[in-house]
Amino acid sequence: FVKESGEFKMNYLNKLFRQLRMLNNVIENEEKFDLNIHWKADYLPRSTEVSYEVALEYQQLLTVYNVKTPETKPSYEKIKDLFVFGCLTGLRISDLQDVNIEESRGQFWVRQTMQKVRDQVKVPLHPLAKEIFEKYKGSLPVLNRQKFSNVIKELCELAGLTHSVTRYRTNPKTKELIKESVRFSDCVKSSSC
């Protein structure tokens, strides 16, 4: 059923099946209950596809930061600030909700346990990121993740980052690699920071 629908990308399907295999292993190994699932079967996806992400150069990031956001949409300013802060610190959007800043010998640092991988990181705080952090009095705003990605695309468009880039994707039905030309602003998303 998954192959015929073509709705989902291969990497997403693999993630789901990895989680199912892990659950199966826990049930079989710890609960001593055999589910009799054959994970090597041909109908279960195992391959991955290359992910083509875009990254902003520092000057492009400053261009986005300097975009005048619509006064009628105050959340755009917060989203823009979060995006720039994330890009300057290398933190995912999920890690921006509880940021810890510390000072050591005159240098400011972000010390954070990353939610996705549970690793602790210590990153020097860029002066612009420090300015953004202070703007919100030490507590970055919490925002809707889907809205975040959509607004980032719109802000990149307002910043003039609409040049054409080539990206590749796999047709889920035929497994054929498709080359397409898209606007840079349409490729930027929360994971770009």
C-alpha positions, 0 to 999 in steps of 0.5 A: 500500500505504501509503494502505490500511494506515492505520498511519502518520501523514502526517508520518512518511510524508512524512519517509520519502519525503523521505529516499527522494527525497534518496537518489534525487537523490544517486544520479542526480546524483553516480552518474549513474544514473537510477532512473526514479522519478517523485516527482510521482506521485499515490500518493506522499504530499506533504501534511503534517498539523498536529501538536498537541503539549502544553507544560507550564507552569512550575508543572506542571513543578514539580509533576512534579518534586516527584512522589514516585517509586516506590522500587521503580522507581529509573529513574523518578527519573532519567527525571523529572530528565532530563525536567525538565532538558530542559524547562528547557534546551529540549534534546531527549532526544537532546541530553541524553546529552552536556551541556556546562556552562560558567561565564561571569561567575557565570552557568552556561550549557549549550553544546551542538551539537544532534544533529538540526539540528547547530546550536550553542546556548548556553542559560542554565542554570536553577538547578533544572537546575543542581541536577539536573546536579550531582546526577549529578556532571556526567554525566546518565544515559543511558536508553531513549527508549521507556521515557522517554516511557512513564514521563513519561506515568505521572509526569504522571498521578501529578502529577495532570495528567489534565485533558482536552484536545482534540486533532486527528488525521488519519484516514490512510485517509479524510484526515478530521480527527478531534477527540478528547478525551484526558487531558493526561498521555497527550499528554506525551512526550519531545518535550514538553521 
